[in-house]
Amino acid sequence: MQKTIETLADAPLGATLRITAIHNQGAERRRIYDLGLTPGTLVQVESRSPLGDPTAYRVRDALIALRCEQAQQIAVVPVSETTGGTQQ
């Protein structure tokens, strides 16, 4: 049985996802938006640290690192090969 990807923290290495919602509040939400993580944006999971946290994500040609607590607040859906996925 395949694990369902609901948040950025659930995604496996190499996955390409589209952000559907940001659930952070206040200054944390502002930081996420400032990093370019907005609804509709494509994100690719690049690498994890040896202990699993933080994880590096490719967003709009930049590589950023998020802690698991931050990534759990970002709702995503996988981008399938058939729907394509143009970078926003």
N, C-alpha and C positions, 0 to 999 in steps of 0.2 A: 504494500500500500504506500502510495506516494504522499509525502508530507505536504500539507497545504501551506502556501506562502501567503501570509496576510500582512506581515510587516517587513521592513527592511532587515530587521534582525533575524528573520526566519530564512532568508535567502541563502542558497548555497553558493560557493565560489563559482565565478564565471557566469552567473545568472544576469540577464538583462531584464530590468523591471521598469514599469512606469508608475510614478507617484500618483496616488489618488487623493490623499488627504494628509494633512499635518496636524497632529493632535497635541503638540507642545503648546505651552502658554507663556505669555510674558516675554522676558528677555531671551529665553531659550528658543522660542518660536521665531523671534527676530533674527537670531543667529543662524538658524536653519535656513530661513529665507535669504539672508545675506550670503550664504554659501552657495546659493543657486538651487537649493532643493525646494521646488515649488510644484504644486499639482500639475501633472502633465509632463514633467521632466523625466527623461530616461536616465537610469542609473545602472551601472554595471558593478558587480561585486568583484573587486580585484584581488585582495589578499587579507589574511587575518594575521594578527601577531601570534607568536608561538603559544601564548597562553589563551588565545581566542578573543581577546578584547584589548585594544580597539580593532575595528575592521576598516580597511581602506576601500573607498568607493570612487569610481570614475564618474564625474558629473560635469557635463559641458566642457570636456577636454581638460578638466582639472582633477587632481587626485586629492581627496579629502579623507580624513579619518574621523569616525564617529564611535563613541562608546555604545555598548549594547543598550543601555538605558535610553539613549537618544534615538537609536535606530528603531526601538520598539514603539516609538511614538509616530512613526512614518508609515502610513498604509500604502501598500503597493499591489500591483497585479503583474504577473509575468507577461513579457512581450513575446508572442509566438512568432514563428518564422513566417506564417501566412499573413499576419496582420501587418508585418513590417514594423518599422519603428524609426521614424525620422527624429533626430535630435531637436529638442526645443530650446 
